[in-house]
Amino acid sequence: PTVVRDAPADLIARSRDKDADDKVFREVFDTFVSTRKSCGEAGELSYAKFAQRLVESRSAVIDKHKCKDVKFEVYVKAGKAALKATPV
């Protein structure tokens, strides 16, 4: 018999359009960095590490909520820049 299964999250993540992801991640990164500066936070932030963290967070949210994508929002929490991952 034919069995239909969900595709593994890591397979879905690898099949994404990397250029589109990079554009979205870059926008989130730029917003996060500017929010950090406006809050007076010090220290440099690496885009590569930030993007990797977004990939990991997105995979975790997709696995947990069985959604198709994740929207990242930058906001200020207790005077510091923070990220919120929302299932889409």
Backbone as XML, in Angstrom:
<?xml version="1.0"?>
<chain id="A" units="angstrom">
  <residue number="1" name="PRO">
    <atom name="N" x="0.825" y="-1.201" z="0.000"/>
    <atom name="CA" x="0.000" y="0.000" z="0.000"/>
    <atom name="C" x="0.863" y="1.256" z="0.000"/>
  </residue>
  <residue number="2" name="THR">
    <atom name="N" x="0.316" y="2.311" z="-0.506"/>
    <atom name="CA" x="0.998" y="3.605" z="-0.539"/>
    <atom name="C" x="0.833" y="4.303" z="0.793"/>
  </residue>
  <residue number="3" name="VAL">
    <atom name="N" x="1.938" y="4.831" z="1.305"/>
    <atom name="CA" x="1.922" y="5.542" z="2.573"/>
    <atom name="C" x="2.434" y="6.956" z="2.332"/>
  </residue>
  <residue number="4" name="VAL">
    <atom name="N" x="1.671" y="7.953" z="2.785"/>
    <atom name="CA" x="2.061" y="9.357" z="2.646"/>
    <atom name="C" x="2.646" y="9.810" z="3.979"/>
  </residue>
  <residue number="5" name="ARG">
    <atom name="N" x="3.836" y="10.372" z="3.926"/>
    <atom name="CA" x="4.507" y="10.852" z="5.132"/>
    <atom name="C" x="4.913" y="12.294" z="4.947"/>
  </residue>
  <residue number="6" name="ASP">
    <atom name="N" x="5.061" y="12.992" z="6.058"/>
    <atom name="CA" x="5.571" y="14.351" z="6.014"/>
    <atom name="C" x="7.055" y="14.317" z="5.669"/>
  </residue>
  <residue number="7" name="ALA">
    <atom name="N" x="7.480" y="15.300" z="4.916"/>
    <atom name="CA" x="8.901" y="15.402" z="4.597"/>
    <atom name="C" x="9.657" y="15.838" z="5.848"/>
  </residue>
  <residue number="8" name="PRO">
    <atom name="N" x="10.840" y="15.278" z="6.072"/>
    <atom name="CA" x="11.634" y="15.695" z="7.235"/>
    <atom name="C" x="11.971" y="17.184" z="7.158"/>
  </residue>
  <residue number="9" name="ALA">
    <atom name="N" x="11.983" y="17.845" z="8.297"/>
    <atom name="CA" x="12.236" y="19.288" z="8.352"/>
    <atom name="C" x="13.591" y="19.652" z="7.755"/>
  </residue>
  <residue number="10" name="ASP">
    <atom name="N" x="14.610" y="18.808" z="7.969"/>
    <atom name="CA" x="15.928" y="19.128" z="7.422"/>
    <atom name="C" x="15.926" y="19.067" z="5.896"/>
  </residue>
  <residue number="11" name="LEU">
    <atom name="N" x="15.133" y="18.187" z="5.321"/>
    <atom name="CA" x="15.015" y="18.123" z="3.870"/>
    <atom name="C" x="14.320" y="19.374" z="3.336"/>
  </residue>
  <residue number="12" name="ILE">
    <atom name="N" x="13.289" y="19.798" z="4.011"/>
    <atom name="CA" x="12.582" y="21.018" z="3.608"/>
    <atom name="C" x="13.520" y="22.213" z="3.714"/>
  </residue>
  <residue number="13" name="ALA">
    <atom name="N" x="14.258" y="22.286" z="4.800"/>
    <atom name="CA" x="15.185" y="23.404" z="4.999"/>
    <atom name="C" x="16.245" y="23.448" z="3.898"/>
  </residue>
  <residue number="14" name="ARG">
    <atom name="N" x="16.753" y="22.281" z="3.504"/>
    <atom name="CA" x="17.779" y="22.245" z="2.453"/>
    <atom name="C" x="17.205" y="22.575" z="1.082"/>
  </residue>
  <residue number="15" name="SER">
    <atom name="N" x="15.908" y="22.367" z="0.888"/>
    <atom name="CA" x="15.314" y="22.595" z="-0.424"/>
    <atom name="C" x="14.883" y="24.036" z="-0.638"/>
  </residue>
  <residue number="16" name="ARG">
    <atom name="N" x="14.973" y="24.866" z="0.384"/>
    <atom name="CA" x="14.575" y="26.267" z="0.266"/>
    <atom name="C" x="15.472" y="27.024" z="-0.705"/>
  </residue>
  <residue number="17" name="ASP">
    <atom name="N" x="14.941" y="28.112" z="-1.205"/>
    <atom name="CA" x="15.707" y="28.994" z="-2.071"/>
    <atom name="C" x="16.687" y="29.784" z="-1.202"/>
  </residue>
  <residue number="18" name="LYS">
    <atom name="N" x="17.960" y="29.451" z="-1.304"/>
    <atom name="CA" x="18.976" y="30.054" z="-0.441"/>
    <atom name="C" x="19.095" y="31.561" z="-0.628"/>
  </residue>
  <residue number="19" name="ASP">
    <atom name="N" x="18.922" y="32.062" z="-1.860"/>
    <atom name="CA" x="19.005" y="33.505" z="-2.095"/>
    <atom name="C" x="17.863" y="34.241" z="-1.402"/>
  </residue>
  <residue number="20" name="ALA">
    <atom name="N" x="16.669" y="33.676" z="-1.454"/>
    <atom name="CA" x="15.521" y="34.299" z="-0.793"/>
    <atom name="C" x="15.731" y="34.300" z="0.722"/>
  </residue>
  <residue number="21" name="ASP">
    <atom name="N" x="16.222" y="33.182" z="1.259"/>
    <atom name="CA" x="16.511" y="33.115" z="2.690"/>
    <atom name="C" x="17.549" y="34.154" z="3.074"/>
  </residue>
  <residue number="22" name="ASP">
    <atom name="N" x="18.598" y="34.267" z="2.289"/>
    <atom name="CA" x="19.660" y="35.208" z="2.596"/>
    <atom name="C" x="19.130" y="36.641" z="2.611"/>
  </residue>
  <residue number="23" name="LYS">
    <atom name="N" x="18.253" y="36.958" z="1.687"/>
    <atom name="CA" x="17.674" y="38.314" z="1.627"/>
    <atom name="C" x="16.856" y="38.597" z="2.884"/>
  </residue>
  <residue number="24" name="VAL">
    <atom name="N" x="16.009" y="37.657" z="3.271"/>
    <atom name="CA" x="15.183" y="37.826" z="4.471"/>
    <atom name="C" x="16.063" y="37.875" z="5.717"/>
  </residue>
  <residue number="25" name="PHE">
    <atom name="N" x="17.019" y="36.967" z="5.814"/>
    <atom name="CA" x="17.903" y="36.943" z="6.976"/>
    <atom name="C" x="18.720" y="38.230" z="7.074"/>
  </residue>
  <residue number="26" name="ARG">
    <atom name="N" x="19.160" y="38.748" z="5.950"/>
    <atom name="CA" x="19.938" y="39.993" z="5.946"/>
    <atom name="C" x="19.079" y="41.151" z="6.450"/>
  </residue>
  <residue number="27" name="GLU">
    <atom name="N" x="17.805" y="41.198" z="6.037"/>
    <atom name="CA" x="16.897" y="42.257" z="6.503"/>
    <atom name="C" x="16.680" y="42.156" z="8.014"/>
  </residue>
  <residue number="28" name="VAL">
    <atom name="N" x="16.468" y="40.945" z="8.509"/>
    <atom name="CA" x="16.285" y="40.742" z="9.946"/>
    <atom name="C" x="17.559" y="41.131" z="10.688"/>
  </residue>
  <residue number="29" name="PHE">
    <atom name="N" x="18.708" y="40.731" z="10.161"/>
    <atom name="CA" x="19.997" y="41.055" z="10.774"/>
    <atom name="C" x="20.187" y="42.564" z="10.845"/>
  </residue>
  <residue number="30" name="ASP">
    <atom name="N" x="19.962" y="43.263" z="9.732"/>
    <atom name="CA" x="20.136" y="44.718" z="9.709"/>
    <atom name="C" x="19.209" y="45.405" z="10.709"/>
  </residue>
  <residue number="31" name="THR">
    <atom name="N" x="17.970" y="44.953" z="10.781"/>
    <atom name="CA" x="17.010" y="45.512" z="11.736"/>
    <atom name="C" x="17.457" y="45.232" z="13.165"/>
  </residue>
  <residue number="32" name="PHE">
    <atom name="N" x="17.939" y="44.012" z="13.405"/>
    <atom name="CA" x="18.400" y="43.634" z="14.745"/>
    <atom name="C" x="19.586" y="44.488" z="15.170"/>
  </residue>
  <residue number="33" name="VAL">
    <atom name="N" x="20.548" y="44.672" z="14.268"/>
    <atom name="CA" x="21.740" y="45.471" z="14.577"/>
    <atom name="C" x="21.353" y="46.922" z="14.850"/>
  </residue>
  <residue number="34" name="SER">
    <atom name="N" x="20.476" y="47.489" z="14.040"/>
    <atom name="CA" x="20.073" y="48.885" z="14.263"/>
    <atom name="C" x="19.280" y="49.031" z="15.564"/>
  </residue>
  <residue number="35" name="THR">
    <atom name="N" x="18.481" y="48.038" z="15.903"/>
    <atom name="CA" x="17.733" y="48.068" z="17.163"/>
    <atom name="C" x="18.689" y="47.974" z="18.348"/>
  </residue>
  <residue number="36" name="ARG">
    <atom name="N" x="19.705" y="47.113" z="18.227"/>
    <atom name="CA" x="20.722" y="47.009" z="19.285"/>
    <atom name="C" x="21.417" y="48.354" z="19.503"/>
  </residue>
  <residue number="37" name="LYS">
    <atom name="N" x="21.770" y="49.018" z="18.407"/>
    <atom name="CA" x="22.448" y="50.316" z="18.514"/>
    <atom name="C" x="21.543" y="51.345" z="19.174"/>
  </residue>
  <residue number="38" name="SER">
    <atom name="N" x="20.269" y="51.346" z="18.786"/>
    <atom name="CA" x="19.340" y="52.323" z="19.360"/>
    <atom name="C" x="19.093" y="52.064" z="20.847"/>
  </residue>
  <residue number="39" name="CYS">
    <atom name="N" x="19.287" y="50.824" z="21.284"/>
    <atom name="CA" x="19.139" y="50.472" z="22.707"/>
    <atom name="C" x="20.435" y="50.661" z="23.483"/>
  </residue>
  <residue number="40" name="GLY">
    <atom name="N" x="21.510" y="51.026" z="22.786"/>
    <atom name="CA" x="22.789" y="51.248" z="23.434"/>
    <atom name="C" x="23.564" y="49.973" z="23.739"/>
  </residue>
  <residue number="41" name="GLU">
    <atom name="N" x="23.216" y="48.880" z="23.076"/>
    <atom name="CA" x="23.939" y="47.628" z="23.293"/>
    <atom name="C" x="25.268" y="47.673" z="22.541"/>
  </residue>
  <residue number="42" name="ALA">
    <atom name="N" x="26.298" y="47.160" z="23.180"/>
    <atom name="CA" x="27.633" y="47.157" z="22.580"/>
    <atom name="C" x="27.963" y="45.771" z="22.047"/>
  </residue>
  <residue number="43" name="GLY">
    <atom name="N" x="29.027" y="45.710" z="21.267"/>
    <atom name="CA" x="29.518" y="44.423" z="20.766"/>
    <atom name="C" x="29.149" y="44.199" z="19.316"/>
  </residue>
  <residue number="44" name="GLU">
    <atom name="N" x="30.053" y="43.526" z="18.636"/>
    <atom name="CA" x="29.852" y="43.203" z="17.228"/>
    <atom name="C" x="29.055" y="41.913" z="17.102"/>
  </residue>
  <residue number="45" name="LEU">
    <atom name="N" x="28.363" y="41.787" z="15.988"/>
    <atom name="CA" x="27.545" y="40.619" z="15.728"/>
    <atom name="C" x="27.922" y="40.070" z="14.360"/>
  </residue>
  <residue number="46" name="SER">
    <atom name="N" x="28.179" y="38.777" z="14.269"/>
    <atom name="CA" x="28.546" y="38.136" z="13.022"/>
    <atom name="C" x="27.292" y="37.726" z="12.252"/>
  </residue>
  <residue number="47" name="TYR">
    <atom name="N" x="27.207" y="38.134" z="10.986"/>
    <atom name="CA" x="26.047" y="37.758" z="10.174"/>
    <atom name="C" x="25.972" y="36.243" z="10.000"/>
  </residue>
  <residue number="48" name="ALA">
    <atom name="N" x="27.098" y="35.586" z="9.791"/>
    <atom name="CA" x="27.100" y="34.138" z="9.565"/>
    <atom name="C" x="26.516" y="33.388" z="10.767"/>
  </residue>
  <residue number="49" name="LYS">
    <atom name="N" x="26.928" y="33.752" z="11.966"/>
    <atom name="CA" x="26.405" y="33.103" z="13.169"/>
    <atom name="C" x="24.924" y="33.437" z="13.371"/>
  </residue>
  <residue number="50" name="PHE">
    <atom name="N" x="24.566" y="34.679" z="13.092"/>
    <atom name="CA" x="23.176" y="35.119" z="13.234"/>
    <atom name="C" x="22.280" y="34.340" z="12.274"/>
  </residue>
  <residue number="51" name="ALA">
    <atom name="N" x="22.702" y="34.227" z="11.026"/>
    <atom name="CA" x="21.916" y="33.493" z="10.023"/>
    <atom name="C" x="21.801" y="32.016" z="10.405"/>
  </residue>
  <residue number="52" name="GLN">
    <atom name="N" x="22.875" y="31.425" z="10.898"/>
    <atom name="CA" x="22.833" y="30.025" z="11.325"/>
    <atom name="C" x="21.834" y="29.848" z="12.457"/>
  </residue>
  <residue number="53" name="ARG">
    <atom name="N" x="21.811" y="30.794" z="13.369"/>
    <atom name="CA" x="20.860" y="30.748" z="14.496"/>
    <atom name="C" x="19.417" y="30.844" z="13.980"/>
  </residue>
  <residue number="54" name="LEU">
    <atom name="N" x="19.191" y="31.679" z="12.970"/>
    <atom name="CA" x="17.849" y="31.792" z="12.392"/>
    <atom name="C" x="17.422" y="30.477" z="11.733"/>
  </residue>
  <residue number="55" name="VAL">
    <atom name="N" x="18.335" y="29.837" z="11.034"/>
    <atom name="CA" x="18.049" y="28.547" z="10.401"/>
    <atom name="C" x="17.660" y="27.523" z="11.469"/>
  </residue>
  <residue number="56" name="GLU">
    <atom name="N" x="18.429" y="27.461" z="12.540"/>
    <atom name="CA" x="18.147" y="26.513" z="13.619"/>
    <atom name="C" x="16.810" y="26.818" z="14.289"/>
  </residue>
  <residue number="57" name="SER">
    <atom name="N" x="16.555" y="28.098" z="14.533"/>
    <atom name="CA" x="15.289" y="28.492" z="15.166"/>
    <atom name="C" x="14.101" y="28.168" z="14.269"/>
  </residue>
  <residue number="58" name="ARG">
    <atom name="N" x="14.258" y="28.445" z="12.984"/>
    <atom name="CA" x="13.177" y="28.171" z="12.050"/>
    <atom name="C" x="12.875" y="26.671" z="12.003"/>
  </residue>
  <residue number="59" name="SER">
    <atom name="N" x="13.897" y="25.849" z="11.943"/>
    <atom name="CA" x="13.697" y="24.395" z="11.931"/>
    <atom name="C" x="12.985" y="23.919" z="13.186"/>
  </residue>
  <residue number="60" name="ALA">
    <atom name="N" x="13.377" y="24.457" z="14.328"/>
    <atom name="CA" x="12.747" y="24.065" z="15.590"/>
    <atom name="C" x="11.271" y="24.464" z="15.625"/>
  </residue>
  <residue number="61" name="VAL">
    <atom name="N" x="10.953" y="25.658" z="15.155"/>
    <atom name="CA" x="9.563" y="26.122" z="15.152"/>
    <atom name="C" x="8.729" y="25.308" z="14.167"/>
  </residue>
  <residue number="62" name="ILE">
    <atom name="N" x="9.284" y="25.020" z="13.003"/>
    <atom name="CA" x="8.570" y="24.211" z="12.006"/>
    <atom name="C" x="8.294" y="22.815" z="12.557"/>
  </residue>
  <residue number="63" name="ASP">
    <atom name="N" x="9.271" y="22.226" z="13.212"/>
    <atom name="CA" x="9.085" y="20.896" z="13.807"/>
    <atom name="C" x="8.017" y="20.926" z="14.899"/>
  </residue>
  <residue number="64" name="LYS">
    <atom name="N" x="8.072" y="21.939" z="15.747"/>
    <atom name="CA" x="7.157" y="22.015" z="16.883"/>
    <atom name="C" x="5.716" y="22.302" z="16.459"/>
  </residue>
  <residue number="65" name="HIS">
    <atom name="N" x="5.537" y="23.239" z="15.513"/>
    <atom name="CA" x="4.198" y="23.691" z="15.154"/>
    <atom name="C" x="3.671" y="23.108" z="13.842"/>
  </residue>
  <residue number="66" name="LYS">
    <atom name="N" x="4.502" y="22.332" z="13.149"/>
    <atom name="CA" x="4.107" y="21.725" z="11.870"/>
    <atom name="C" x="3.591" y="22.787" z="10.893"/>
  </residue>
  <residue number="67" name="CYS">
    <atom name="N" x="4.307" y="23.908" z="10.837"/>
    <atom name="CA" x="3.936" y="25.001" z="9.943"/>
    <atom name="C" x="4.814" y="24.951" z="8.691"/>
  </residue>
  <residue number="68" name="LYS">
    <atom name="N" x="4.531" y="25.828" z="7.745"/>
    <atom name="CA" x="5.287" y="25.842" z="6.498"/>
    <atom name="C" x="6.474" y="26.789" z="6.533"/>
  </residue>
  <residue number="69" name="ASP">
    <atom name="N" x="6.367" y="27.857" z="7.326"/>
    <atom name="CA" x="7.445" y="28.831" z="7.380"/>
    <atom name="C" x="7.391" y="29.553" z="8.723"/>
  </residue>
  <residue number="70" name="VAL">
    <atom name="N" x="8.369" y="30.422" z="8.935"/>
    <atom name="CA" x="8.476" y="31.176" z="10.169"/>
    <atom name="C" x="8.772" y="32.623" z="9.831"/>
  </residue>
  <residue number="71" name="LYS">
    <atom name="N" x="8.096" y="33.525" z="10.544"/>
    <atom name="CA" x="8.343" y="34.956" z="10.378"/>
    <atom name="C" x="9.118" y="35.436" z="11.592"/>
  </residue>
  <residue number="72" name="PHE">
    <atom name="N" x="10.219" y="36.148" z="11.361"/>
    <atom name="CA" x="11.031" y="36.679" z="12.442"/>
    <atom name="C" x="10.750" y="38.169" z="12.610"/>
  </residue>
  <residue number="73" name="GLU">
    <atom name="N" x="10.556" y="38.573" z="13.863"/>
    <atom name="CA" x="10.320" y="39.977" z="14.176"/>
    <atom name="C" x="11.332" y="40.430" z="15.213"/>
  </residue>
  <residue number="74" name="VAL">
    <atom name="N" x="11.802" y="41.650" z="15.061"/>
    <atom name="CA" x="12.729" y="42.252" z="16.011"/>
    <atom name="C" x="11.927" y="43.208" z="16.886"/>
  </residue>
  <residue number="75" name="TYR">
    <atom name="N" x="12.143" y="43.122" z="18.194"/>
    <atom name="CA" x="11.460" y="44.026" z="19.115"/>
    <atom name="C" x="12.374" y="44.319" z="20.295"/>
  </residue>
  <residue number="76" name="VAL">
    <atom name="N" x="11.960" y="45.240" z="21.143"/>
    <atom name="CA" x="12.752" y="45.606" z="22.311"/>
    <atom name="C" x="12.110" y="44.979" z="23.544"/>
  </residue>
  <residue number="77" name="LYS">
    <atom name="N" x="12.922" y="44.253" z="24.308"/>
    <atom name="CA" x="12.460" y="43.599" z="25.531"/>
    <atom name="C" x="13.421" y="43.977" z="26.658"/>
  </residue>
  <residue number="78" name="ALA">
    <atom name="N" x="12.901" y="44.602" z="27.674"/>
    <atom name="CA" x="13.708" y="45.022" z="28.822"/>
    <atom name="C" x="14.910" y="45.865" z="28.397"/>
  </residue>
  <residue number="79" name="GLY">
    <atom name="N" x="14.711" y="46.726" z="27.412"/>
    <atom name="CA" x="15.781" y="47.613" z="26.961"/>
    <atom name="C" x="16.808" y="46.988" z="26.054"/>
  </residue>
  <residue number="80" name="LYS">
    <atom name="N" x="16.550" y="45.756" z="25.587"/>
    <atom name="CA" x="17.489" y="45.078" z="24.693"/>
    <atom name="C" x="16.757" y="44.561" z="23.463"/>
  </residue>
  <residue number="81" name="ALA">
    <atom name="N" x="17.492" y="44.453" z="22.361"/>
    <atom name="CA" x="16.926" y="43.904" z="21.130"/>
    <atom name="C" x="16.665" y="42.415" z="21.311"/>
  </residue>
  <residue number="82" name="ALA">
    <atom name="N" x="15.520" y="41.950" z="20.792"/>
    <atom name="CA" x="15.159" y="40.553" z="20.899"/>
    <atom name="C" x="14.495" y="40.111" z="19.601"/>
  </residue>
  <residue number="83" name="LEU">
    <atom name="N" x="14.453" y="38.805" z="19.391"/>
    <atom name="CA" x="13.828" y="38.218" z="18.203"/>
    <atom name="C" x="12.638" y="37.381" z="18.601"/>
  </residue>
  <residue number="84" name="LYS">
    <atom name="N" x="11.604" y="37.442" z="17.774"/>
    <atom name="CA" x="10.437" y="36.592" z="17.986"/>
    <atom name="C" x="10.220" y="35.801" z="16.704"/>
  </residue>
  <residue number="85" name="ALA">
    <atom name="N" x="10.098" y="34.494" z="16.837"/>
    <atom name="CA" x="9.835" y="33.603" z="15.698"/>
    <atom name="C" x="8.367" y="33.200" z="15.762"/>
  </residue>
  <residue number="86" name="THR">
    <atom name="N" x="7.606" y="33.539" z="14.726"/>
    <atom name="CA" x="6.180" y="33.257" z="14.686"/>
    <atom name="C" x="5.889" y="32.251" z="13.569"/>
  </residue>
  <residue number="87" name="PRO">
    <atom name="N" x="5.182" y="31.151" z="13.879"/>
    <atom name="CA" x="4.831" y="30.177" z="12.829"/>
    <atom name="C" x="3.899" y="30.814" z="11.797"/>
  </residue>
  <residue number="88" name="VAL">
    <atom name="N" x="4.104" y="30.456" z="10.541"/>
    <atom name="CA" x="3.243" y="30.953" z="9.449"/>
    <atom name="C" x="2.583" y="29.764" z="8.806"/>
  </residue>
</chain>
